[in-house]
Amino acid sequence: MSLNQRLREKLDRHGPDSPTARAYPQREPYLRAAADRVGQRLRLGRVPHPGSGA
């Protein structure tokens, strides 16, 4: 599932008047930036393996 699909699904599930929907404009830039950072780390191979203690 893409980030766009996930964000849309969350809004659809909670409805347009929910606290989640009202907070969306503030959350979206942060979530997109976090997803970009994770994607960059994955592309560079800089993701520690689970249990490695890193």
C-alpha positions as CSV (number, residue, x, y, z in Angstrom):
1,M,0.0,0.0,0.0
2,S,1.4,3.4,-1.0
3,L,1.5,6.3,1.4
4,N,-1.2,8.1,-0.6
5,Q,-3.4,5.0,-0.4
6,R,-2.8,4.7,3.4
7,L,-3.6,8.3,4.1
8,R,-6.8,8.2,1.9
9,E,-7.9,5.0,3.7
10,K,-7.4,6.5,7.1
11,L,-9.5,9.6,6.1
12,D,-12.2,7.5,4.6
13,R,-12.4,5.2,7.6
14,H,-12.6,8.0,10.2
15,G,-14.8,10.4,8.2
16,P,-14.3,14.1,7.3
17,D,-15.4,15.5,10.7
18,S,-13.2,13.3,12.8
19,P,-10.2,14.5,14.9
20,T,-8.0,12.5,12.5
21,A,-9.3,14.4,9.5
22,R,-9.0,17.8,11.3
23,A,-5.4,17.1,12.2
24,Y,-4.5,15.9,8.7
25,P,-3.2,19.2,7.3
26,Q,-0.7,19.4,10.2
27,R,0.2,15.7,10.1
28,E,0.6,15.2,6.3
29,P,3.9,17.0,5.8
30,Y,5.5,15.2,8.8
31,L,4.3,11.8,7.6
32,R,5.5,12.4,4.0
33,A,8.9,13.6,5.3
34,A,9.2,10.5,7.5
35,A,8.3,8.2,4.6
36,D,10.9,10.0,2.5
37,R,13.6,9.5,5.1
38,V,12.7,5.8,5.5
39,G,12.7,5.3,1.7
40,Q,16.1,7.0,1.5
41,R,17.6,4.8,4.2
42,L,16.2,1.7,2.5
43,R,17.7,2.7,-0.9
44,L,21.1,3.3,0.8
45,G,21.0,0.1,2.8
46,R,21.2,2.0,6.1
47,V,18.4,0.2,7.9
48,P,19.6,-1.9,10.9
49,H,18.5,-5.5,11.1
50,P,16.1,-6.3,13.8
51,G,17.9,-7.5,16.9
52,S,21.2,-6.1,15.9
53,G,21.2,-3.5,18.7
54,A,21.8,-0.7,16.2
